[in-house]
Amino acid sequence: MYQEIFKNQITLLQNGDAYFLSLEEAIDTASHEIFLESYIFENDHTGRRIAEALSRAAVRGVATHVLVDGFGSRNFPKVMIDYLKEAGVLVMKFRPKISPWTLKRNRLCRLHRKIVVVDLDTAFIGGINIVDATPSPDRASPQLDFAVRVQGPLVKQIYDSTRRLWSRVAWARRLQFPRDRFLRRPAGLLESTGSPQVTFLARNNFRHRRDIEDAYLQAIRNARYEIILANAYFLPGVNFRHALVDAVRRGVRVVLLLQGIGDHPLLTYATHALYGNFLESGIEIYEYHHGILHAKVAVIDKHWATVGSSNLDPFSLLLALEANVIVKDIEFANTLRNSLENAIAEGSGRISRKRWKTQPVMMRLASWLSYSFVRFMIGIVGYTPGRQNDQY
């Protein structure tokens, strides 16, 4: 469904099937320019499907750009890159050097955004990579994930962000793409201020290091009766955790929907280290077991919602390039809330305080060791709030 918020239209897309259908449709109707950013671009059925759509667009004369992360898309095969380039698609990797023997912070600054902009008319933002929705044959259920399709004045702001990043990466790699290819804009489309009800937030390591986290904190601190967070990798800092606990003390219902099937055991165990304090504070914790939870969304007081790529962990909040949309609208927020409530009711199990207190000592020890290790690694790579010396 979608609703119009002043001039902007926001469509909520749940899971890959809905997302890729809408994305392919937009690419096939493109007439001027496409920018696609993705952390992962796999050579599977979905990846080939989207690559074919991009190729068709480039053959039609559409200036088509693909930027993937060097680590997340390290298996992006040369044969697919060559296929895209032969059609005229411009392809680059963000930080392609991925040495396991370095802990330099700039090597851990990854392109984790999932954005597509088509013709300054339509943009897609969310947590869905270019990868099959059902990741393996032994999992019948697709990943639980979300994205939004945006149309209206906000698209210009998203376009500027993607074009700026593309230009920086191209400059850093000293690539001389024809200026009339990647700098041109569709004629007749003018810059617009957009609506204050829909906000695009892009996290980087320059002037916008904490924009996404600050938006979450402001909404949590202003919450009056309900907070629902669904996050694949949940390991927020002290201020964020205190804000959630303080909300419960004000009488706010706080619900966390987290992974029940963990795909990164270290982060899963580290997150478990936070369960005890949360449960004692009255926070409800549910683990999703129906499939892989990959969502990065929240609904607060049934009118504030966010959908994007940013997890609530040190990687997303301190290092990676991320992008979220904030939507202040009752209808949109309730649509997302209903999806999360269905996921909780039909595919999740609640973690009780009694059950958590009786877990084996070795499990608790593993959780705290994992938590300590993750926080230590974030510190060792050199994160300090004042550093701004990443270059593209």
C-alpha positions in Angstrom: 0.0 0.0 0.0 1.0 3.6 -0.3 -0.2 6.9 0.9 0.5 10.5 -0.1 2.2 12.7 2.5 1.9 16.2 1.1 3.9 15.8 -2.2 5.8 12.6 -1.2 4.5 9.1 -1.8 5.9 6.3 0.3 5.3 2.7 -0.5 6.2 0.1 2.1 7.7 -3.1 0.5 8.0 -6.2 2.7 10.5 -8.9 1.7 12.4 -9.4 -1.5 9.5 -10.5 -3.7 7.6 -7.2 -3.4 10.8 -5.2 -3.5 12.4 -6.8 -6.6 9.1 -6.7 -8.6 8.8 -2.9 -7.9 12.5 -2.3 -8.5 12.6 -4.1 -11.9 9.5 -2.3 -13.0 11.1 1.1 -12.2 14.4 0.1 -14.0 12.5 -1.0 -17.1 10.7 2.4 -17.3 13.8 4.5 -16.8 14.6 6.9 -19.5 17.5 9.1 -18.2 19.6 7.9 -15.3 19.9 5.1 -12.7 22.1 4.9 -9.6 22.2 1.7 -7.7 24.1 1.1 -4.4 24.2 -2.2 -2.6 26.3 -3.9 0.0 25.7 -7.3 -1.5 25.1 -8.1 -5.2 25.0 -11.8 -5.7 25.4 -13.9 -8.8 22.2 -15.8 -8.1 18.7 -15.7 -9.7 17.8 -12.4 -8.3 21.2 -10.8 -9.0 21.0 -11.9 -12.7 17.5 -10.7 -12.9 18.4 -7.2 -11.8 21.6 -7.2 -13.8 19.6 -8.0 -16.9 17.2 -5.1 -16.2 20.1 -2.8 -15.7 21.7 -4.0 -18.9 18.4 -3.4 -20.8 18.3 0.2 -19.4 21.9 0.9 -20.5 21.3 -0.4 -24.0 18.3 2.0 -24.2 20.7 4.8 -23.5 20.0 5.3 -19.8 23.1 6.4 -17.8 23.3 3.5 -15.5 25.6 3.3 -12.4 26.2 0.4 -10.1 28.3 0.8 -6.9 28.8 -2.2 -4.7 30.8 -2.7 -1.5 34.2 -4.4 -1.9 33.7 -6.7 1.0 30.0 -7.4 0.9 30.2 -8.0 -2.9 33.6 -9.6 -2.8 32.1 -12.6 -4.7 30.6 -10.3 -7.4 32.0 -12.2 -10.3 34.0 -10.7 -13.2 31.7 -12.3 -15.7 28.8 -10.4 -14.3 30.8 -7.1 -14.2 31.9 -7.7 -17.8 28.3 -8.4 -18.8 27.1 -5.1 -17.3 30.0 -3.1 -18.7 29.4 -4.5 -22.2 25.9 -3.1 -22.1 27.2 0.3 -21.1 26.6 0.0 -17.3 29.2 1.9 -15.2 30.4 -0.4 -12.4 32.6 0.4 -9.4 33.5 -1.3 -6.1 33.6 0.8 -2.9 36.9 0.0 -1.1 37.8 -3.1 -3.1 40.9 -3.9 -1.0 39.9 -6.2 1.8 43.0 -7.4 3.6 42.3 -9.7 6.7 45.7 -8.5 8.1 44.8 -4.9 8.8 42.6 -3.3 11.4 42.7 0.2 9.8 39.4 2.0 10.4 39.0 2.9 6.7 39.0 -0.7 5.8 36.1 -1.3 8.1 34.1 1.7 6.7 31.9 -0.2 4.3 29.1 0.8 1.9 26.2 -0.7 3.7 23.5 1.4 2.0 20.8 -0.1 -0.2 19.6 2.7 -2.5 18.3 2.9 -6.0 17.4 6.2 -7.7 15.7 6.2 -11.1 15.2 9.4 -13.2 15.0 11.7 -10.2 11.4 10.3 -10.1 11.6 7.2 -7.9 14.0 6.0 -5.2 14.2 2.8 -3.2 15.7 2.7 0.3 15.8 -0.2 2.8 17.7 -3.2 4.1 17.3 -5.5 1.1 20.4 -6.5 -0.8 20.5 -7.7 -4.4 20.3 -11.4 -3.4 17.7 -14.1 -3.4 15.0 -13.6 -0.8 15.3 -17.2 0.3 19.0 -17.6 0.9 19.3 -21.4 0.8 17.3 -24.4 -0.2 17.0 -25.6 3.4 15.1 -22.4 4.4 11.6 -22.3 3.0 10.8 -18.8 4.5 12.3 -15.6 3.0 14.2 -13.1 5.0 12.1 -10.7 6.9 13.1 -7.4 5.6 11.7 -4.1 4.4 12.3 -1.2 2.0 10.4 1.8 0.8 9.7 3.2 -2.6 9.8 7.0 -2.6 8.3 9.3 -5.1 8.2 13.1 -4.8 10.5 16.0 -3.8 12.5 13.8 -1.4 13.9 11.9 -4.4 16.1 14.9 -5.3 17.8 14.7 -1.9 18.4 11.0 -2.2 19.7 11.5 -5.7 22.2 14.1 -4.6 23.5 11.8 -2.0 24.1 8.9 -4.4 25.6 11.0 -7.1 27.9 12.7 -4.6 29.2 9.3 -3.3 29.6 8.0 -6.8 31.7 11.1 -7.8 33.9 10.7 -4.7 34.6 7.0 -5.4 35.3 7.8 -9.0 37.6 10.6 -8.1 39.5 8.4 -5.5 40.0 5.7 -8.1 41.0 8.3 -10.7 38.4 7.0 -13.1 37.6 9.3 -16.0 34.0 8.6 -16.8 32.5 10.8 -19.5 31.0 13.8 -17.8 27.9 13.8 -19.9 27.2 10.3 -18.7 27.2 10.5 -15.0 26.7 14.2 -14.4 23.7 14.8 -16.6 20.3 15.3 -15.1 16.9 14.7 -16.7 15.6 17.9 -18.3 12.7 19.7 -16.7 13.1 18.3 -13.2 13.7 21.1 -10.7 14.9 21.0 -7.1 12.1 20.9 -4.5 12.1 21.4 -0.8 9.9 18.3 -0.1 7.9 17.6 3.0 9.0 17.7 6.7 7.0 14.6 7.3 9.5 12.4 5.4 13.2 12.7 6.1 16.2 11.1 4.4 19.2 10.4 6.7 22.5 9.3 5.4 25.2 8.4 7.9 28.9 9.0 7.0 32.1 9.7 8.8 32.2 13.4 8.1 29.4 15.7 9.3 26.7 13.1 9.7 28.2 10.5 11.9 25.3 10.3 14.4 22.3 11.5 12.4 20.5 8.1 12.3 21.3 7.3 16.0 20.3 10.8 17.1 16.9 10.5 15.2 16.3 7.2 17.0 17.2 8.7 20.4 15.0 11.7 20.0 12.0 9.6 19.0 12.6 7.2 21.9 13.0 10.0 24.5 9.8 11.6 23.2 7.8 8.3 23.2 4.6 8.3 25.2 3.3 4.7 25.1 5.0 2.3 22.6 8.3 1.6 21.0 8.8 -1.4 18.6 12.3 -2.0 17.3 13.0 -4.8 14.8 16.7 -5.1 14.1 18.9 -7.8 12.7 22.1 -6.9 14.6 21.3 -5.2 17.9 24.2 -4.0 20.0 23.7 -0.3 20.8 25.7 1.9 23.0 25.1 2.9 26.6 23.1 6.1 25.8 20.7 4.1 23.5 20.3 1.3 26.1 19.6 3.9 28.9 17.0 5.6 26.7 15.1 2.4 26.2 15.2 1.6 30.0 14.1 5.2 30.8 11.2 4.8 28.4 9.9 1.8 30.3 10.2 3.7 33.6 7.9 6.4 32.0 5.3 3.7 31.3 6.2 3.1 27.7 5.9 -0.4 26.3 9.2 -1.3 24.7 9.4 -4.3 22.3 12.5 -5.7 20.7 12.2 -8.1 17.8 15.6 -9.7 17.2 17.2 -12.6 15.4 16.3 -16.1 16.6 18.3 -17.7 13.7 21.6 -16.0 14.0 23.8 -15.8 10.8 26.7 -14.2 12.7 27.2 -16.1 16.0 29.6 -13.7 17.5 27.1 -10.8 17.3 24.3 -13.0 18.4 26.1 -14.0 21.6 27.1 -10.4 22.2 23.5 -9.3 21.9 22.5 -11.9 24.4 24.7 -10.2 27.0 22.2 -7.3 27.1 19.1 -9.5 27.6 19.4 -9.7 31.4 19.3 -6.0 32.1 16.6 -5.4 29.5 14.3 -8.1 30.9 14.8 -6.9 34.4 13.8 -3.4 33.3 10.6 -4.7 31.7 11.5 -4.6 28.1 9.8 -7.3 26.0 12.2 -9.4 23.8 11.1 -11.6 21.0 13.3 -13.7 18.8 12.2 -14.4 15.2 12.4 -18.1 14.2 10.3 -18.2 11.0 13.4 -17.3 8.9 16.3 -14.9 9.0 15.4 -11.5 10.4 17.3 -8.9 8.4 15.0 -5.9 9.1 16.2 -2.5 10.3 12.9 -0.8 11.2 11.1 0.8 14.1 7.6 2.2 14.9 7.1 4.6 17.8 3.7 5.7 19.2 2.0 4.5 16.0 3.0 7.6 14.0 6.8 7.7 13.8 8.5 5.0 11.7 11.9 4.4 10.1 13.0 2.0 7.4 16.6 1.7 6.2 19.9 -0.1 6.1 21.3 0.8 9.6 21.5 -1.8 12.2 21.8 -0.7 15.8 25.3 -2.1 16.3 28.8 -0.5 16.3 29.4 -1.4 12.7 26.4 0.6 11.4 26.4 3.3 14.1 30.1 4.1 14.1 31.7 2.9 10.8 29.5 2.1 7.8 27.8 4.3 5.3 24.1 3.9 6.0 20.8 5.4 4.8 17.3 5.5 6.5 14.0 7.2 5.9 12.0 8.7 8.7 8.3 8.8 8.1 5.9 10.6 10.4 2.5 9.4 9.3 -0.1 7.3 11.1 -1.2 5.2 8.2 2.3 4.3 7.1 3.4 3.6 10.7 0.4 1.4 11.4 1.0 -0.6 8.2 4.6 -1.3 9.3 3.5 -1.9 12.9 0.9 -4.5 11.8 3.6 -6.3 9.8 5.9 -6.5 12.9 3.0 -7.6 15.1 2.2 -10.4 12.7 5.9 -11.4 12.7 5.9 -11.5 16.5 2.6 -13.4 16.7 3.3 -16.0 14.0 7.0 -16.4 13.8 8.6 -15.4 17.1 9.1 -16.6 20.7 9.2 -14.4 23.7 12.2 -14.5 26.0 11.0 -14.6 29.6 13.0 -13.4 32.7 12.6 -16.7 34.4 13.9 -18.7 31.4 16.8 -16.3 30.9 17.9 -16.5 34.6 18.1 -20.3 34.4 20.3 -20.5 31.3 23.6 -22.4 31.8 26.6 -20.4 33.2 28.7 -21.3 30.1 26.1 -19.6 27.9 26.2 -16.4 30.0 30.0 -16.5 29.9 30.1 -16.9 26.1 27.7 -14.0 25.8 29.8 -11.6 27.9 33.0 -12.7 26.3 31.5 -12.1 22.8 30.2 -8.7 23.9 33.6 -7.6 25.4 35.4 -8.8 22.2 33.1 -6.9 19.9 33.4 -3.7 21.9 37.2 -4.1 22.1 37.5 -4.6 18.4 35.5 -1.4 17.7 37.9 0.4 20.0 41.0 -1.1 18.5 40.2 0.1 15.0 40.6 3.6 16.2 37.0 5.0 16.5 36.9 8.4 18.1 34.0 10.9 17.6 36.2 13.6 16.3 38.0 11.7 13.5 37.0 12.8 10.1 39.9 11.5 7.9 38.2 8.9 5.8 38.6 9.4 2.1 36.8 7.9 -0.8 
